[in-house]
Amino acid sequence: MPELIHTGSLIVDDVQDRSDTRRGGIALHHLYGDPLAINAGNVCYFIGELFTHTPQLPENIRLKVYELFFEMMRAAHAGQAMDISGLHSLMPDAVSTGCSSSLEKRIYTIHRLKTAAPACTLAKMGGLIGNGKHEEIEALGYFFEAIGIAYQIMDDVLNLQGFDGNLKDKGEDITAGKITMPVAKAMGLLPLDKREHVWRTIQAMPTEKITIESVIVLLQNCGAIEACRLEADELLEAAWKRVDEVLPDSFYKIRLRAFSWFVLQKG
């Protein structure tokens, strides 16, 4: 179910963002067209329900899984709507004042709704099906919510620095005119003239590599990219403490811990 939901969301997201590449290959909508891609993405959301039949879940657990599923889908679509709407309306104030707090809060909200909420909910489903205690399920949910946010922050970072195997085009977010966490943090670190340069360049949605690279260098040199890495790490460390307190040591607990480190190094 998690893999299907994630894959479906990526297919639809690529259509909405007009992305060219995905997972090192051509984005699905370029191969089969927007209508089939959207339909394929949407059907991925519902196939996972079949797995609740074999083995048959107890009715009380099955009902709770349904409730969590639809709660998750509402949150994810709200986050995607906010992401599509963009953050351009908040940029003029951030550029003129050098205060990025409102911008960063909005980005966190988007990350929490469209990525962290699904991760949190799916972890809770697993906890329910595994007969976990309430405090164990809540700790797992909180941990995977942190993983979701950290994942998106690192995705923003790696979009600027490049992905192994060229899974996405370097600087694709700049070309798309997107305001990401490194850009938001840079508004609080760069002098006014540099903030204005970054904002003008992003608005122009450049395709020339030298122009894109000039923005990336500014974000790197001012410490915005490193600040994002540090924040992602701190989020996961704080969330892990709750898991460590309520879950007994086991092989699977070690794998959870290793997975959180992988998220931070996923590039």
NUKE-568675 format. One record per residue (C-alpha): residue number from 1; residue in three letters; x, y, z. Coordinates in nm, 4 decimals, padded with zeros to 6 digits. Example, Ala and Ser with C-alpha at 12.3 -4.5 7.8 and 13.67 -1.06 7.14 Angstrom:
2
<1, "ALA", <01.2300, -00.4500, 00.7800>>
<2, "SER", <01.3670, -00.1060, 00.7140>>
// end
This chain:
267
<1, "MET", <00.0000, 00.0000, 00.0000>>
<2, "PRO", <00.2709, 00.2582, 00.0827>>
<3, "GLU", <00.4613, 00.1865, -00.2380>>
<4, "LEU", <00.1474, 00.2098, -00.4525>>
<5, "ILE", <00.0314, 00.5344, -00.2914>>
<6, "HIS", <00.3777, 00.6871, -00.3234>>
<7, "THR", <00.4154, 00.5811, -00.6869>>
<8, "GLY", <00.0694, 00.7114, -00.7771>>
<9, "SER", <00.1412, 01.0480, -00.6157>>
<10, "LEU", <00.4699, 01.0775, -00.8074>>
<11, "ILE", <00.2983, 01.0082, -01.1402>>
<12, "VAL", <00.0357, 01.2767, -01.0782>>
<13, "ASP", <00.2910, 01.5178, -00.9305>>
<14, "ASP", <00.5060, 01.4914, -01.2443>>
<15, "VAL", <00.2066, 01.5825, -01.4614>>
<16, "GLN", <00.1235, 01.8831, -01.2438>>
<17, "ASP", <00.4855, 02.0006, -01.2244>>
<18, "ARG", <00.5565, 01.9209, -01.5919>>
<19, "SER", <00.8618, 01.7207, -01.4828>>
<20, "ASP", <01.0674, 01.5501, -01.7528>>
<21, "THR", <01.2422, 01.2770, -01.5541>>
<22, "ARG", <01.1584, 01.0400, -01.2720>>
<23, "ARG", <01.3717, 00.7681, -01.1111>>
<24, "GLY", <01.6379, 00.8008, -01.3762>>
<25, "GLY", <01.3987, 00.7641, -01.6707>>
<26, "ILE", <01.1430, 00.9559, -01.8749>>
<27, "ALA", <00.8414, 01.0696, -01.6711>>
<28, "LEU", <00.5342, 00.8556, -01.7406>>
<29, "HIS", <00.3225, 01.1344, -01.8863>>
<30, "HIS", <00.5809, 01.1886, -02.1606>>
<31, "LEU", <00.5556, 00.8214, -02.2559>>
<32, "TYR", <00.1776, 00.7730, -02.2479>>
<33, "GLY", <00.0268, 01.1215, -02.2288>>
<34, "ASP", <-00.1377, 01.3137, -01.9440>>
<35, "PRO", <-00.4794, 01.1358, -01.9435>>
<36, "LEU", <-00.3394, 00.7829, -01.9017>>
<37, "ALA", <-00.0752, 00.9000, -01.6554>>
<38, "ILE", <-00.3343, 01.0704, -01.4325>>
<39, "ASN", <-00.5596, 00.7647, -01.4481>>
<40, "ALA", <-00.2711, 00.5313, -01.3611>>
<41, "GLY", <-00.1663, 00.7543, -01.0726>>
<42, "ASN", <-00.5180, 00.7694, -00.9315>>
<43, "VAL", <-00.5801, 00.3950, -00.9513>>
<44, "CYS", <-00.2644, 00.3368, -00.7452>>
<45, "TYR", <-00.4429, 00.5059, -00.4539>>
<46, "PHE", <-00.7131, 00.2391, -00.4436>>
<47, "ILE", <-00.5420, -00.0909, -00.5342>>
<48, "GLY", <-00.3873, -00.1138, -00.1879>>
<49, "GLU", <-00.7298, -00.1747, -00.0307>>
<50, "LEU", <-00.7212, -00.5264, -00.1780>>
<51, "PHE", <-00.4465, -00.6187, 00.0674>>
<52, "THR", <-00.6821, -00.5698, 00.3610>>
<53, "HIS", <-00.8769, -00.8777, 00.2454>>
<54, "THR", <-00.5954, -01.1358, 00.2520>>
<55, "PRO", <-00.5431, -01.2031, 00.5317>>
<56, "GLN", <-00.8766, -01.0639, 00.6474>>
<57, "LEU", <-00.8328, -00.7889, 00.9048>>
<58, "PRO", <-01.0615, -00.7792, 01.2090>>
<59, "GLU", <-01.3489, -00.5414, 01.1392>>
<60, "ASN", <-01.2518, -00.2892, 01.4084>>
<61, "ILE", <-00.8951, -00.2671, 01.2706>>
<62, "ARG", <-01.0201, -00.2585, 00.9119>>
<63, "LEU", <-01.2525, 00.0350, 00.9923>>
<64, "LYS", <-00.9707, 00.2276, 01.1581>>
<65, "VAL", <-00.7448, 00.1622, 00.8564>>
<66, "TYR", <-01.0160, 00.3058, 00.6290>>
<67, "GLU", <-01.0519, 00.6152, 00.8483>>
<68, "LEU", <-00.6761, 00.6701, 00.8564>>
<69, "PHE", <-00.6513, 00.6206, 00.4809>>
<70, "PHE", <-00.9062, 00.8882, 00.3930>>
<71, "GLU", <-00.7674, 01.1262, 00.6557>>
<72, "MET", <-00.4263, 01.0811, 00.4961>>
<73, "MET", <-00.5533, 01.1380, 00.1414>>
<74, "ARG", <-00.7335, 01.4576, 00.2408>>
<75, "ALA", <-00.4189, 01.5926, 00.4059>>
<76, "ALA", <-00.1956, 01.4962, 00.1134>>
<77, "HIS", <-00.4209, 01.6597, -00.1453>>
<78, "ALA", <-00.4485, 01.9753, 00.0652>>
<79, "GLY", <-00.0689, 01.9890, 00.0817>>
<80, "GLN", <-00.0387, 01.9326, -00.2923>>
<81, "ALA", <-00.2882, 02.2136, -00.3561>>
<82, "MET", <-00.0793, 02.4499, -00.1437>>
<83, "ASP", <00.2350, 02.3361, -00.3258>>
<84, "ILE", <00.0795, 02.3956, -00.6677>>
<85, "SER", <-00.0462, 02.7384, -00.5589>>
<86, "GLY", <00.3120, 02.8260, -00.4769>>
<87, "LEU", <00.4764, 03.0663, -00.2364>>
<88, "HIS", <00.5442, 03.3597, -00.4659>>
<89, "SER", <00.3064, 03.5867, -00.2739>>
<90, "LEU", <00.5278, 03.5585, 00.0362>>
<91, "MET", <00.8560, 03.6285, -00.1392>>
<92, "PRO", <00.8428, 04.0101, -00.1786>>
<93, "ASP", <00.8176, 04.0565, 00.1986>>
<94, "ALA", <01.0925, 03.8002, 00.2678>>
<95, "VAL", <01.3181, 03.9690, 00.0122>>
<96, "SER", <01.2620, 04.3222, 00.1412>>
<97, "THR", <01.2855, 04.2409, 00.5137>>
<98, "GLY", <01.5254, 03.9462, 00.5204>>
<99, "CYS", <01.2801, 03.7651, 00.7505>>
<100, "SER", <01.2003, 03.4147, 00.6290>>
<101, "SER", <00.9931, 03.2800, 00.9201>>
<102, "SER", <00.6526, 03.2994, 00.7459>>
<103, "LEU", <00.7963, 03.1475, 00.4323>>
<104, "GLU", <00.9573, 02.8606, 00.6209>>
<105, "LYS", <00.6382, 02.7902, 00.8194>>
<106, "ARG", <00.4369, 02.7648, 00.4970>>
<107, "ILE", <00.6902, 02.5254, 00.3449>>
<108, "TYR", <00.6817, 02.3116, 00.6609>>
<109, "THR", <00.3026, 02.2992, 00.6359>>
<110, "ILE", <00.3232, 02.1784, 00.2764>>
<111, "HIS", <00.5841, 01.9144, 00.3624>>
<112, "ARG", <00.3852, 01.7999, 00.6642>>
<113, "LEU", <00.0602, 01.7614, 00.4686>>
<114, "LYS", <00.1749, 01.6140, 00.1385>>
<115, "THR", <00.4604, 01.3899, 00.2566>>
<116, "ALA", <00.4770, 01.3614, 00.6360>>
<117, "ALA", <00.1050, 01.2922, 00.6884>>
<118, "PRO", <00.1059, 00.9887, 00.4552>>
<119, "ALA", <00.4259, 00.8527, 00.6142>>
<120, "CYS", <00.2844, 00.9059, 00.9639>>
<121, "THR", <-00.0512, 00.7485, 00.8775>>
<122, "LEU", <00.0953, 00.4424, 00.7084>>
<123, "ALA", <00.3206, 00.3832, 01.0098>>
<124, "LYS", <00.0164, 00.4021, 01.2366>>
<125, "MET", <-00.1628, 00.1502, 01.0150>>
<126, "GLY", <00.1286, -00.0880, 01.0578>>
<127, "GLY", <00.1225, -00.0339, 01.4317>>
<128, "LEU", <-00.2506, -00.1055, 01.4460>>
<129, "ILE", <-00.2240, -00.4212, 01.2385>>
<130, "GLY", <00.0694, -00.5323, 01.4540>>
<131, "ASN", <-00.1378, -00.4878, 01.7739>>
<132, "GLY", <00.0863, -00.2117, 01.9047>>
<133, "LYS", <00.0138, -00.0230, 02.2231>>
<134, "HIS", <-00.1228, 00.3300, 02.1912>>
<135, "GLU", <00.2045, 00.4941, 02.2952>>
<136, "GLU", <00.4001, 00.2746, 02.0516>>
<137, "ILE", <00.1712, 00.3613, 01.7611>>
<138, "GLU", <00.1877, 00.7328, 01.8413>>
<139, "ALA", <00.5683, 00.7261, 01.8692>>
<140, "LEU", <00.5974, 00.5448, 01.5358>>
<141, "GLY", <00.3636, 00.7958, 01.3728>>
<142, "TYR", <00.5603, 01.0897, 01.5100>>
<143, "PHE", <00.8881, 00.9323, 01.3939>>
<144, "PHE", <00.7653, 00.8750, 01.0397>>
<145, "GLU", <00.6180, 01.2244, 01.0269>>
<146, "ALA", <00.9676, 01.3540, 01.1042>>
<147, "ILE", <01.1085, 01.1249, 00.8362>>
<148, "GLY", <00.8610, 01.2689, 00.5842>>
<149, "ILE", <00.9560, 01.6283, 00.6604>>
<150, "ALA", <01.3291, 01.5505, 00.6654>>
<151, "TYR", <01.2941, 01.3630, 00.3368>>
<152, "GLN", <01.1360, 01.6638, 00.1666>>
<153, "ILE", <01.3953, 01.9046, 00.3060>>
<154, "MET", <01.6710, 01.6778, 00.1765>>
<155, "ASP", <01.4916, 01.6433, -00.1561>>
<156, "ASP", <01.5043, 02.0233, -00.1875>>
<157, "VAL", <01.8761, 02.0141, -00.1058>>
<158, "LEU", <01.9576, 01.7351, -00.3487>>
<159, "ASN", <01.7625, 01.9071, -00.6241>>
<160, "LEU", <02.0307, 02.1756, -00.6026>>
<161, "GLN", <02.3286, 01.9473, -00.5575>>
<162, "GLY", <02.2292, 01.6640, -00.7907>>
<163, "PHE", <02.1074, 01.3075, -00.7388>>
<164, "ASP", <02.3038, 00.9873, -00.7861>>
<165, "GLY", <02.2352, 00.8453, -01.1314>>
<166, "ASN", <02.0831, 01.1749, -01.2479>>
<167, "LEU", <01.7444, 01.0686, -01.1137>>
<168, "LYS", <01.6308, 01.4295, -01.1558>>
<169, "ASP", <01.7709, 01.7280, -01.3401>>
<170, "LYS", <01.9992, 01.9384, -01.1172>>
<171, "GLY", <01.8324, 02.2685, -01.0301>>
<172, "GLU", <01.4958, 02.1565, -01.1675>>
<173, "ASP", <01.3150, 02.3482, -00.8902>>
<174, "ILE", <01.4829, 02.6730, -00.9979>>
<175, "THR", <01.3795, 02.6168, -01.3582>>
<176, "ALA", <01.0254, 02.5489, -01.2362>>
<177, "GLY", <01.0267, 02.8748, -01.0380>>
<178, "LYS", <00.9701, 02.6927, -00.7071>>
<179, "ILE", <01.0418, 02.8373, -00.3640>>
<180, "THR", <01.2041, 02.5586, -00.1622>>
<181, "MET", <01.3450, 02.5426, 00.1903>>
<182, "PRO", <01.7034, 02.6345, 00.0896>>
<183, "VAL", <01.5687, 02.9440, -00.0888>>
<184, "ALA", <01.3579, 03.0379, 00.2135>>
<185, "LYS", <01.6501, 03.0040, 00.4537>>
<186, "ALA", <01.8702, 03.2047, 00.2178>>
<187, "MET", <01.6316, 03.5003, 00.2526>>
<188, "GLY", <01.7404, 03.5259, 00.6155>>
<189, "LEU", <02.1101, 03.4873, 00.5385>>
<190, "LEU", <02.1828, 03.6851, 00.2206>>
<191, "PRO", <02.2218, 04.0647, 00.1887>>
<192, "LEU", <01.9446, 04.2545, 00.0113>>
<193, "ASP", <02.1071, 04.2696, -00.3333>>
<194, "LYS", <02.1689, 03.8934, -00.3329>>
<195, "ARG", <01.8135, 03.8233, -00.2126>>
<196, "GLU", <01.6816, 04.0328, -00.4992>>
<197, "HIS", <01.9055, 03.8498, -00.7477>>
<198, "VAL", <01.7833, 03.5073, -00.6320>>
<199, "TRP", <01.4199, 03.6154, -00.6490>>
<200, "ARG", <01.4550, 03.7700, -00.9968>>
<201, "THR", <01.6265, 03.4591, -01.1263>>
<202, "ILE", <01.3659, 03.2207, -00.9874>>
<203, "GLN", <01.0842, 03.4304, -01.1320>>
<204, "ALA", <01.2521, 03.4113, -01.4739>>
<205, "MET", <01.2451, 03.0269, -01.4547>>
<206, "PRO", <01.5887, 02.9965, -01.6203>>
<207, "THR", <01.6996, 02.6985, -01.8272>>
<208, "GLU", <02.0636, 02.8010, -01.8801>>
<209, "LYS", <02.2941, 02.5935, -01.6596>>
<210, "ILE", <02.5244, 02.8866, -01.5801>>
<211, "THR", <02.2315, 03.0929, -01.4486>>
<212, "ILE", <02.0971, 02.8059, -01.2411>>
<213, "GLU", <02.4437, 02.7378, -01.1031>>
<214, "SER", <02.4850, 03.1027, -00.9973>>
<215, "VAL", <02.1826, 03.0697, -00.7674>>
<216, "ILE", <02.3004, 02.7346, -00.6317>>
<217, "VAL", <02.6419, 02.8849, -00.5462>>
<218, "LEU", <02.4765, 03.1686, -00.3540>>
<219, "LEU", <02.2594, 02.9262, -00.1560>>
<220, "GLN", <02.5620, 02.7114, -00.0811>>
<221, "ASN", <02.7956, 02.9914, 00.0213>>
<222, "CYS", <02.5512, 03.1660, 00.2535>>
<223, "GLY", <02.4946, 02.8470, 00.4532>>
<224, "ALA", <02.1313, 02.7878, 00.3522>>
<225, "ILE", <02.1929, 02.4368, 00.2222>>
<226, "GLU", <02.3891, 02.3319, 00.5302>>
<227, "ALA", <02.1182, 02.4819, 00.7540>>
<228, "CYS", <01.8641, 02.2571, 00.5809>>
<229, "ARG", <02.0794, 01.9489, 00.6381>>
<230, "LEU", <02.1207, 02.0363, 01.0053>>
<231, "GLU", <01.7490, 02.0947, 01.0529>>
<232, "ALA", <01.6579, 01.7623, 00.8912>>
<233, "ASP", <01.9052, 01.5843, 01.1197>>
<234, "GLU", <01.7699, 01.7529, 01.4328>>
<235, "LEU", <01.4110, 01.6627, 01.3415>>
<236, "LEU", <01.4957, 01.2946, 01.3144>>
<237, "GLU", <01.7052, 01.2879, 01.6307>>
<238, "ALA", <01.4240, 01.4389, 01.8372>>
<239, "ALA", <01.1649, 01.1997, 01.6938>>
<240, "TRP", <01.3889, 00.8965, 01.7477>>
<241, "LYS", <01.4109, 00.9650, 02.1211>>
<242, "ARG", <01.0365, 00.8959, 02.1547>>
<243, "VAL", <01.0657, 00.5696, 01.9622>>
<244, "ASP", <01.3704, 00.4629, 02.1625>>
<245, "GLU", <01.1822, 00.5149, 02.4883>>
<246, "VAL", <00.8748, 00.3030, 02.4083>>
<247, "LEU", <00.9961, 00.0289, 02.1729>>
<248, "PRO", <01.2095, -00.2565, 02.3078>>
<249, "ASP", <01.5420, -00.3178, 02.1368>>
<250, "SER", <01.5165, -00.5555, 01.8405>>
<251, "PHE", <01.6493, -00.6221, 01.4925>>
<252, "TYR", <01.3572, -00.4261, 01.3470>>
<253, "LYS", <01.4225, -00.1290, 01.5710>>
<254, "ILE", <01.7796, -00.1219, 01.4394>>
<255, "ARG", <01.6446, -00.1242, 01.0829>>
<256, "LEU", <01.4157, 00.1697, 01.1635>>
<257, "ARG", <01.7121, 00.3631, 01.2947>>
<258, "ALA", <01.9196, 00.2786, 00.9880>>
<259, "PHE", <01.6334, 00.3865, 00.7629>>
<260, "SER", <01.6267, 00.7299, 00.9243>>
<261, "TRP", <01.9968, 00.7725, 00.8490>>
<262, "PHE", <01.9382, 00.6615, 00.4914>>
<263, "VAL", <01.6786, 00.9367, 00.4472>>
<264, "LEU", <01.9413, 01.1957, 00.5364>>
<265, "GLN", <02.1895, 01.0463, 00.2901>>
<266, "LYS", <01.9452, 00.9481, 00.0157>>
<267, "GLY", <02.1361, 01.1340, -00.2521>>
// end
